[in-house]
Amino acid sequence: MSNILLSFVGSQDPYSNTTQQPGSIVSLVWHFQTMHQPINAVLLLYTVGTRQNAIDTRDWLLSEQVLAEEAIELMAVSDSLSHDPVNALLAIQEARRAVERAKALQTGSDMLAFNASSGTPAMKTAWSILQAAGYAPNSQVWQVRNPNEVRAGQERIFPSNVDFLKREFDLKVAKQQVQDYNYSGALMTLASSQLLTDEIAALLHYGYYRSSRDFDRADASLGSVKGQIDSRWSQEIARLRQKDGKARLQEAYFNAQIRLKNQKYADFLIDVFGLQESLLKYLVEHSVGLPVPDRAQTPSFWERLQQLDQGKLYRHLQNYRLPKGGSLRLGESVSRYVMIAILEYSPQFTSVMPLINDLNDYCDLRNRAVHEFAGVSEIPDQQKLLSMLRTLMKRVTGLPEANPFDDLNRQICERLEQRLSSGPSTAG
Protein backbone atom coordinates (compact mmCIF):
# COMPACT_ATOMS: atom_id res chain seq x y z
CA MET A 1 0.00 0.00 0.00
CA SER A 2 1.24 3.48 -0.88
CA ASN A 3 0.16 6.84 0.49
CA ILE A 4 -0.63 10.35 -0.59
CA LEU A 5 -0.01 12.55 2.43
CA LEU A 6 -2.22 15.60 3.03
CA SER A 7 -1.55 18.04 5.85
CA PHE A 8 -2.01 21.57 6.95
CA VAL A 9 1.33 23.08 7.95
CA GLY A 10 1.68 24.21 11.57
CA SER A 11 4.07 26.47 13.39
CA GLN A 12 6.01 23.44 14.65
CA ASP A 13 6.73 22.00 11.19
CA PRO A 14 9.15 20.70 10.17
CA TYR A 15 10.85 20.97 13.58
CA SER A 16 9.45 21.93 16.96
CA ASN A 17 11.38 24.41 19.07
CA THR A 18 9.10 23.43 21.97
CA THR A 19 9.88 19.70 22.04
CA GLN A 20 13.23 19.98 20.25
CA GLN A 21 12.07 17.15 17.98
CA PRO A 22 10.65 16.88 14.45
CA GLY A 23 7.08 18.05 13.98
CA SER A 24 4.12 15.86 13.09
CA ILE A 25 4.61 15.90 9.31
CA VAL A 26 8.24 14.74 9.49
CA SER A 27 7.36 12.22 12.21
CA LEU A 28 4.56 10.76 10.10
CA VAL A 29 6.82 10.48 7.05
CA TRP A 30 9.40 8.63 9.12
CA HIS A 31 6.64 6.32 10.38
CA PHE A 32 5.63 5.42 6.82
CA GLN A 33 9.25 4.74 5.93
CA THR A 34 9.66 2.48 8.97
CA MET A 35 6.50 0.60 7.97
CA HIS A 36 7.81 0.32 4.37
CA GLN A 37 4.83 2.22 3.03
CA PRO A 38 5.85 4.36 0.03
CA ILE A 39 4.70 7.96 -0.24
CA ASN A 40 3.77 8.89 -3.80
CA ALA A 41 2.86 12.53 -3.17
CA VAL A 42 2.62 15.15 -0.43
CA LEU A 43 0.19 18.08 -0.38
CA LEU A 44 1.00 20.77 2.16
CA LEU A 45 -1.60 23.46 2.89
CA TYR A 46 -0.23 26.68 4.35
CA THR A 47 -1.50 30.05 5.51
CA VAL A 48 0.24 33.38 5.17
CA GLY A 49 1.77 32.77 8.60
CA THR A 50 3.03 29.23 7.86
CA ARG A 51 4.32 29.74 4.31
CA GLN A 52 7.95 29.53 5.37
CA ASN A 53 7.21 26.42 7.45
CA ALA A 54 5.80 24.80 4.32
CA ILE A 55 8.90 25.68 2.32
CA ASP A 56 11.16 24.34 5.09
CA THR A 57 9.13 21.12 5.26
CA ARG A 58 9.43 20.64 1.51
CA ASP A 59 13.18 21.27 1.70
CA TRP A 60 13.52 18.68 4.45
CA LEU A 61 11.64 16.07 2.39
CA LEU A 62 13.95 16.78 -0.53
CA SER A 63 17.07 16.64 1.62
CA GLU A 64 16.03 13.27 3.00
CA GLN A 65 15.37 12.08 -0.57
CA VAL A 66 11.89 10.99 0.43
CA LEU A 67 10.31 12.36 -2.73
CA ALA A 68 11.16 14.11 -5.95
CA GLU A 69 10.41 17.83 -6.04
CA GLU A 70 7.49 17.43 -8.48
CA ALA A 71 5.74 15.07 -6.03
CA ILE A 72 5.49 17.79 -3.35
CA GLU A 73 2.84 20.44 -3.77
CA LEU A 74 2.55 23.55 -1.64
CA MET A 75 -1.05 24.78 -1.60
CA ALA A 76 -1.83 28.24 -0.29
CA VAL A 77 -5.17 28.33 1.53
CA SER A 78 -7.70 31.08 0.91
CA ASP A 79 -7.11 34.55 2.29
CA SER A 80 -10.24 34.06 4.37
CA LEU A 81 -8.77 31.08 6.21
CA SER A 82 -5.35 32.75 6.52
CA HIS A 83 -6.98 35.61 8.38
CA ASP A 84 -9.41 33.38 10.32
CA PRO A 85 -7.56 30.09 10.90
CA VAL A 86 -9.97 28.91 13.61
CA ASN A 87 -12.97 28.96 11.26
CA ALA A 88 -13.98 25.30 10.91
CA LEU A 89 -16.07 25.80 7.76
CA LEU A 90 -13.24 27.54 5.94
CA ALA A 91 -10.79 24.85 7.05
CA ILE A 92 -13.10 22.10 5.74
CA GLN A 93 -13.49 23.87 2.41
CA GLU A 94 -9.72 24.07 1.95
CA ALA A 95 -9.20 20.48 3.09
CA ARG A 96 -11.83 19.35 0.61
CA ARG A 97 -10.08 21.21 -2.18
CA ALA A 98 -6.89 19.35 -1.30
CA VAL A 99 -8.76 16.02 -1.27
CA GLU A 100 -10.08 16.67 -4.78
CA ARG A 101 -6.56 17.41 -5.93
CA ALA A 102 -5.27 14.24 -4.25
CA LYS A 103 -7.97 12.14 -5.91
CA ALA A 104 -6.68 13.31 -9.28
CA LEU A 105 -3.28 11.89 -8.34
CA GLN A 106 -4.60 8.78 -6.65
CA THR A 107 -4.20 5.32 -8.16
CA GLY A 108 -6.04 2.18 -7.15
CA SER A 109 -3.49 1.23 -4.52
CA ASP A 110 -3.08 4.70 -2.97
CA MET A 111 -4.46 5.56 0.45
CA LEU A 112 -5.05 9.20 1.34
CA ALA A 113 -3.18 9.78 4.59
CA PHE A 114 -4.52 12.76 6.57
CA ASN A 115 -2.26 14.29 9.19
CA ALA A 116 -4.61 15.48 11.94
CA SER A 117 -1.85 16.87 14.17
CA SER A 118 -0.67 20.01 12.36
CA GLY A 119 -2.38 23.38 12.12
CA THR A 120 -5.09 24.94 14.22
CA PRO A 121 -7.73 22.76 15.93
CA ALA A 122 -10.16 23.60 13.12
CA MET A 123 -7.64 22.46 10.53
CA LYS A 124 -6.81 19.26 12.41
CA THR A 125 -10.44 18.18 12.67
CA ALA A 126 -11.28 19.04 9.05
CA TRP A 127 -9.81 15.74 7.83
CA SER A 128 -11.92 13.64 10.18
CA ILE A 129 -15.05 15.52 9.19
CA LEU A 130 -14.41 14.90 5.50
CA GLN A 131 -13.78 11.22 6.14
CA ALA A 132 -16.96 10.86 8.20
CA ALA A 133 -18.94 12.64 5.48
CA GLY A 134 -17.73 10.13 2.90
CA TYR A 135 -15.62 12.46 0.77
CA ALA A 136 -12.59 10.20 1.06
CA PRO A 137 -13.54 6.51 1.17
CA ASN A 138 -9.95 5.26 0.78
CA SER A 139 -8.38 7.30 3.53
CA GLN A 140 -6.68 7.08 6.90
CA VAL A 141 -6.58 9.77 9.56
CA TRP A 142 -3.31 9.84 11.54
CA GLN A 143 -2.58 11.34 14.93
CA VAL A 144 0.92 12.20 16.13
CA ARG A 145 1.23 12.65 19.88
CA ASN A 146 3.45 15.22 21.54
CA PRO A 147 6.63 13.19 22.23
CA ASN A 148 6.80 14.63 25.75
CA GLU A 149 3.28 13.44 26.58
CA VAL A 150 3.30 9.83 25.40
CA ARG A 151 2.18 7.55 28.25
CA ALA A 152 3.06 3.92 28.87
CA GLY A 153 1.25 1.62 26.44
CA GLN A 154 0.52 4.45 24.00
CA GLU A 155 1.73 4.65 20.44
CA ARG A 156 3.11 8.01 19.43
CA ILE A 157 1.75 7.68 15.89
CA PHE A 158 -1.56 5.90 15.35
CA PRO A 159 -4.60 5.89 13.05
CA SER A 160 -7.69 7.64 14.34
CA ASN A 161 -10.42 6.98 11.83
CA VAL A 162 -14.02 8.13 12.17
CA ASP A 163 -15.31 6.45 9.03
CA PHE A 164 -17.56 4.38 11.32
CA LEU A 165 -19.76 7.49 11.43
CA LYS A 166 -20.13 7.27 7.66
CA ARG A 167 -21.03 3.59 7.95
CA GLU A 168 -23.64 4.37 10.61
CA PHE A 169 -25.13 7.11 8.46
CA ASP A 170 -25.17 4.82 5.42
CA LEU A 171 -26.83 2.14 7.52
CA LYS A 172 -29.57 4.49 8.69
CA VAL A 173 -30.32 5.72 5.17
CA ALA A 174 -30.15 2.24 3.60
CA LYS A 175 -32.44 0.71 6.23
CA GLN A 176 -35.06 3.38 5.61
CA GLN A 177 -34.81 2.81 1.86
CA VAL A 178 -35.24 -0.93 2.35
CA GLN A 179 -38.24 -0.38 4.61
CA ASP A 180 -39.69 1.80 1.83
CA TYR A 181 -39.07 -1.08 -0.63
CA ASN A 182 -36.60 1.14 -2.50
CA TYR A 183 -34.10 -1.62 -3.20
CA SER A 184 -32.31 0.16 -6.04
CA GLY A 185 -31.86 3.25 -3.86
CA ALA A 186 -30.38 1.13 -1.06
CA LEU A 187 -27.94 -0.43 -3.53
CA MET A 188 -26.78 3.04 -4.59
CA THR A 189 -26.39 4.15 -0.96
CA LEU A 190 -24.37 1.06 -0.05
CA ALA A 191 -22.25 0.94 -3.21
CA SER A 192 -19.55 3.21 -1.79
CA SER A 193 -19.85 1.95 1.77
CA GLN A 194 -18.17 -0.92 3.57
CA LEU A 195 -21.52 -2.47 4.50
CA LEU A 196 -22.34 -4.23 1.26
CA THR A 197 -21.70 -7.97 1.13
CA ASP A 198 -22.43 -10.41 -1.67
CA GLU A 199 -25.43 -11.75 0.24
CA ILE A 200 -26.90 -8.29 0.95
CA ALA A 201 -26.38 -7.22 -2.66
CA ALA A 202 -28.06 -10.39 -3.91
CA LEU A 203 -31.08 -9.90 -1.64
CA LEU A 204 -31.44 -6.26 -2.71
CA HIS A 205 -31.29 -7.20 -6.38
CA TYR A 206 -33.76 -10.00 -5.66
CA GLY A 207 -36.17 -7.56 -3.98
CA TYR A 208 -35.88 -5.10 -6.86
CA TYR A 209 -36.49 -7.66 -9.60
CA ARG A 210 -39.20 -9.49 -7.71
CA SER A 211 -41.11 -6.27 -6.98
CA SER A 212 -40.75 -5.46 -10.70
CA ARG A 213 -42.18 -8.94 -11.44
CA ASP A 214 -39.08 -9.95 -13.37
CA PHE A 215 -39.00 -13.34 -11.71
CA ASP A 216 -36.27 -14.85 -13.87
CA ARG A 217 -33.81 -12.11 -12.98
CA ALA A 218 -34.86 -12.27 -9.35
CA ASP A 219 -33.90 -15.93 -9.32
CA ALA A 220 -30.65 -15.30 -11.20
CA SER A 221 -29.68 -12.52 -8.79
CA LEU A 222 -29.39 -15.04 -5.96
CA GLY A 223 -26.69 -16.81 -7.96
CA SER A 224 -23.97 -18.38 -5.87
CA VAL A 225 -25.29 -17.13 -2.51
CA LYS A 226 -28.29 -19.46 -2.36
CA GLY A 227 -26.54 -21.57 0.23
CA GLN A 228 -25.94 -18.56 2.48
CA ILE A 229 -29.48 -17.12 2.53
CA ASP A 230 -32.94 -18.27 3.56
CA SER A 231 -34.06 -21.02 1.14
CA ARG A 232 -37.53 -19.48 1.26
CA TRP A 233 -36.60 -16.89 -1.38
CA SER A 234 -35.55 -19.51 -3.93
CA GLN A 235 -38.65 -21.58 -3.23
CA GLU A 236 -41.06 -18.66 -3.59
CA ILE A 237 -39.49 -17.38 -6.79
CA ALA A 238 -39.57 -20.91 -8.25
CA ARG A 239 -43.38 -21.00 -7.84
CA LEU A 240 -43.68 -17.58 -9.45
CA ARG A 241 -41.46 -18.59 -12.38
CA GLN A 242 -43.59 -21.71 -12.86
CA LYS A 243 -46.65 -19.42 -13.17
CA ASP A 244 -48.38 -20.94 -10.18
CA GLY A 245 -51.81 -19.27 -10.21
CA LYS A 246 -52.21 -18.80 -6.47
CA ALA A 247 -48.63 -17.64 -6.01
CA ARG A 248 -48.98 -14.99 -8.71
CA LEU A 249 -52.29 -13.77 -7.30
CA GLN A 250 -50.70 -13.42 -3.88
CA GLU A 251 -47.75 -11.59 -5.41
CA ALA A 252 -50.06 -9.10 -7.12
CA TYR A 253 -51.82 -8.52 -3.80
CA PHE A 254 -48.54 -7.92 -1.94
CA ASN A 255 -47.32 -5.52 -4.61
CA ALA A 256 -50.56 -3.56 -4.30
CA GLN A 257 -50.00 -3.35 -0.54
CA ILE A 258 -46.55 -1.86 -1.16
CA ARG A 259 -47.98 0.78 -3.50
CA LEU A 260 -50.50 1.78 -0.86
CA LYS A 261 -47.90 1.95 1.93
CA ASN A 262 -45.82 4.26 -0.24
CA GLN A 263 -48.92 6.39 -0.92
CA LYS A 264 -48.77 5.79 -4.67
CA TYR A 265 -52.53 5.82 -4.89
CA ALA A 266 -52.97 5.92 -8.67
CA ASP A 267 -50.51 3.03 -9.08
CA PHE A 268 -52.29 1.20 -6.27
CA LEU A 269 -55.62 1.45 -8.10
CA ILE A 270 -53.96 0.17 -11.28
CA ASP A 271 -52.61 -2.78 -9.29
CA VAL A 272 -56.05 -3.41 -7.79
CA PHE A 273 -57.53 -3.38 -11.27
CA GLY A 274 -54.97 -5.92 -12.46
CA LEU A 275 -55.48 -8.01 -9.34
CA GLN A 276 -59.23 -8.05 -9.86
CA GLU A 277 -58.86 -9.21 -13.47
CA SER A 278 -56.40 -11.90 -12.42
CA LEU A 279 -58.74 -13.06 -9.65
CA LEU A 280 -61.69 -13.19 -12.05
CA LYS A 281 -59.69 -15.15 -14.63
CA TYR A 282 -58.48 -17.58 -11.98
CA LEU A 283 -61.99 -18.21 -10.64
CA VAL A 284 -63.56 -18.52 -14.10
CA GLU A 285 -60.92 -20.95 -15.28
CA HIS A 286 -61.39 -23.11 -12.19
CA SER A 287 -65.21 -23.04 -12.32
CA VAL A 288 -65.85 -23.26 -16.07
CA GLY A 289 -62.68 -25.13 -16.99
CA LEU A 290 -61.93 -22.78 -19.88
CA PRO A 291 -58.83 -20.57 -19.89
CA VAL A 292 -59.80 -16.94 -20.41
CA PRO A 293 -58.37 -16.24 -23.86
CA ASP A 294 -56.56 -13.39 -25.52
CA ARG A 295 -58.18 -11.78 -28.56
CA ALA A 296 -56.94 -14.35 -31.10
CA GLN A 297 -58.55 -17.23 -29.21
CA THR A 298 -61.88 -15.54 -28.47
CA PRO A 299 -64.09 -17.35 -31.05
CA SER A 300 -63.19 -20.84 -29.84
CA PHE A 301 -63.84 -19.76 -26.23
CA TRP A 302 -67.38 -18.64 -27.02
CA GLU A 303 -68.07 -21.75 -29.05
CA ARG A 304 -67.06 -24.00 -26.18
CA LEU A 305 -68.88 -21.83 -23.63
CA GLN A 306 -72.18 -22.21 -25.49
CA GLN A 307 -71.98 -25.98 -25.04
CA LEU A 308 -71.56 -25.90 -21.28
CA ASP A 309 -74.45 -27.00 -19.05
CA GLN A 310 -76.64 -27.56 -22.09
CA GLY A 311 -76.36 -23.90 -23.05
CA LYS A 312 -77.84 -22.61 -19.78
CA LEU A 313 -74.74 -20.59 -18.89
CA TYR A 314 -74.72 -18.89 -22.27
CA ARG A 315 -78.41 -18.03 -21.99
CA HIS A 316 -77.67 -16.58 -18.55
CA LEU A 317 -75.12 -14.31 -20.16
CA GLN A 318 -77.55 -13.33 -22.92
CA ASN A 319 -80.13 -12.24 -20.34
CA TYR A 320 -77.64 -10.60 -17.98
CA ARG A 321 -78.16 -6.90 -17.29
CA LEU A 322 -75.25 -4.64 -16.37
CA PRO A 323 -75.49 -2.59 -13.14
CA LYS A 324 -75.90 0.64 -15.13
CA GLY A 325 -78.14 -0.92 -17.75
CA GLY A 326 -77.34 -2.60 -21.06
CA SER A 327 -76.30 -6.08 -22.05
CA LEU A 328 -73.02 -7.93 -22.19
CA ARG A 329 -71.08 -7.86 -25.44
CA LEU A 330 -70.86 -11.57 -26.18
CA GLY A 331 -68.58 -13.04 -28.83
CA GLU A 332 -65.95 -10.35 -28.27
CA SER A 333 -63.00 -10.18 -25.89
CA VAL A 334 -63.86 -11.44 -22.43
CA SER A 335 -64.42 -8.36 -20.23
CA ARG A 336 -64.44 -8.28 -16.46
CA TYR A 337 -68.23 -7.85 -16.55
CA VAL A 338 -68.52 -11.06 -18.58
CA MET A 339 -66.37 -12.89 -16.04
CA ILE A 340 -68.43 -11.50 -13.15
CA ALA A 341 -71.59 -12.69 -14.87
CA ILE A 342 -70.10 -16.17 -15.34
CA LEU A 343 -69.24 -16.34 -11.64
CA GLU A 344 -72.70 -15.17 -10.62
CA TYR A 345 -74.12 -18.17 -12.48
CA SER A 346 -72.28 -20.59 -10.19
CA PRO A 347 -73.69 -21.03 -6.63
CA GLN A 348 -70.22 -21.80 -5.24
CA PHE A 349 -69.25 -18.13 -5.57
CA THR A 350 -72.31 -16.69 -3.84
CA SER A 351 -70.31 -15.75 -0.72
CA VAL A 352 -67.59 -13.89 -2.61
CA MET A 353 -69.71 -12.07 -5.20
CA PRO A 354 -70.53 -9.10 -2.90
CA LEU A 355 -66.79 -8.61 -2.37
CA ILE A 356 -66.08 -8.85 -6.10
CA ASN A 357 -68.82 -6.35 -6.93
CA ASP A 358 -67.63 -3.89 -4.30
CA LEU A 359 -64.10 -4.23 -5.66
CA ASN A 360 -65.44 -3.45 -9.10
CA ASP A 361 -66.46 0.02 -7.91
CA TYR A 362 -62.81 0.78 -7.09
CA CYS A 363 -61.80 -0.46 -10.53
CA ASP A 364 -64.17 2.11 -12.02
CA LEU A 365 -62.29 4.74 -9.97
CA ARG A 366 -59.06 3.46 -11.53
CA ASN A 367 -60.55 3.86 -15.02
CA ARG A 368 -61.41 7.50 -14.33
CA ALA A 369 -57.90 8.11 -13.04
CA VAL A 370 -56.30 6.58 -16.14
CA HIS A 371 -58.62 7.68 -18.92
CA GLU A 372 -59.50 11.11 -17.59
CA PHE A 373 -55.97 11.89 -16.28
CA ALA A 374 -57.57 12.48 -12.90
CA GLY A 375 -55.25 12.67 -9.93
CA VAL A 376 -55.69 10.38 -6.95
CA SER A 377 -54.56 11.87 -3.64
CA GLU A 378 -56.47 9.48 -1.38
CA ILE A 379 -58.41 6.23 -1.48
CA PRO A 380 -62.05 6.49 -0.30
CA ASP A 381 -62.78 4.06 2.54
CA GLN A 382 -59.21 2.78 2.44
CA GLN A 383 -59.55 0.44 5.41
CA LYS A 384 -62.74 -1.04 3.97
CA LEU A 385 -60.95 -1.72 0.68
CA LEU A 386 -57.98 -3.35 2.43
CA SER A 387 -60.26 -5.54 4.51
CA MET A 388 -62.26 -6.48 1.42
CA LEU A 389 -59.12 -7.38 -0.54
CA ARG A 390 -57.66 -9.44 2.27
CA THR A 391 -60.92 -11.34 2.87
CA LEU A 392 -61.29 -12.05 -0.84
CA MET A 393 -57.69 -13.19 -1.19
CA LYS A 394 -57.89 -15.45 1.87
CA ARG A 395 -61.01 -17.14 0.49
CA VAL A 396 -59.54 -17.63 -2.98
CA THR A 397 -55.84 -18.35 -2.39
CA GLY A 398 -55.12 -18.23 1.32
CA LEU A 399 -52.53 -15.75 2.56
CA PRO A 400 -49.43 -15.86 4.76
CA GLU A 401 -49.57 -13.77 7.90
CA ALA A 402 -47.06 -11.21 6.62
CA ASN A 403 -46.13 -9.67 3.30
CA PRO A 404 -43.01 -11.59 2.15
CA PHE A 405 -41.37 -8.32 1.14
CA ASP A 406 -41.57 -7.19 4.77
CA ASP A 407 -39.83 -10.42 5.83
CA LEU A 408 -37.20 -9.85 3.13
CA ASN A 409 -36.67 -6.30 4.40
CA ARG A 410 -36.22 -7.55 7.94
CA GLN A 411 -33.58 -10.06 6.88
CA ILE A 412 -31.69 -7.45 4.85
CA CYS A 413 -31.70 -4.98 7.75
CA GLU A 414 -30.52 -7.67 10.17
CA ARG A 415 -27.61 -8.48 7.87
CA LEU A 416 -26.74 -4.78 7.61
CA GLU A 417 -26.71 -4.47 11.40
CA GLN A 418 -24.46 -7.52 11.64
CA ARG A 419 -22.18 -6.07 8.99
CA LEU A 420 -21.82 -2.82 10.91
CA SER A 421 -20.97 -4.60 14.15
CA SER A 422 -18.44 -6.88 12.44
CA GLY A 423 -16.19 -3.98 11.49
CA PRO A 424 -14.91 -2.39 8.27
CA SER A 425 -13.31 -5.43 6.64
CA THR A 426 -13.56 -5.68 2.88
CA ALA A 427 -16.86 -7.03 1.56
CA GLY A 428 -16.83 -10.34 -0.15
Sequence and secondary structure as in RCSB ss.txt:
>XXXX:A:sequence
MSNILLSFVGSQDPYSNTTQQPGSIVSLVWHFQTMHQPINAVLLLYTVGTRQNAIDTRDWLLSEQVLAEEAIELM
AVSDSLSHDPVNALLAIQEARRAVERAKALQTGSDMLAFNASSGTPAMKTAWSILQAAGYAPNSQVWQVRNPNEV
RAGQERIFPSNVDFLKREFDLKVAKQQVQDYNYSGALMTLASSQLLTDEIAALLHYGYYRSSRDFDRADASLGSV
KGQIDSRWSQEIARLRQKDGKARLQEAYFNAQIRLKNQKYADFLIDVFGLQESLLKYLVEHSVGLPVPDRAQTPS
FWERLQQLDQGKLYRHLQNYRLPKGGSLRLGESVSRYVMIAILEYSPQFTSVMPLINDLNDYCDLRNRAVHEFAG
VSEIPDQQKLLSMLRTLMKRVTGLPEANPFDDLNRQICERLEQRLSSGPSTAG
>XXXX:A:secstr
 EEEEEEE  TT SEETTTTEE HHHHHHHHHHHTT  EEEEEEEE GGGHHHHHHHHHHHHHTTSS GGGEEEE
E  HHHHH TT HHHHHHHHHHHHHHHHHH  TTEEEEEETTSS HHHHHHHHHHHHTTS SSEEEEEE  GGG 
 TT  SEEE   HHHHHHHHHHHHHHHHHTT HHHHHHHHHTSS   HHHHHHHHHHHHHHTT HHHHHHHHGGG
GGGS THHHHHHHHHHTT HHHHHHHHHHHHHHHHHTT HHHHHHHHHHHHHHHHHHHHHHHH      GGGHHH
HHHHHHTGGGGHHHHHHHH B TTS B  TTSS  HHHHHHHHHHSGGGTTTHHHHHHHHHHHHHHHHHHHS   
 S  TTHHHHHHHHHHHHHHHT   SS HHHHHHHHHHHHHHHHHHH S    
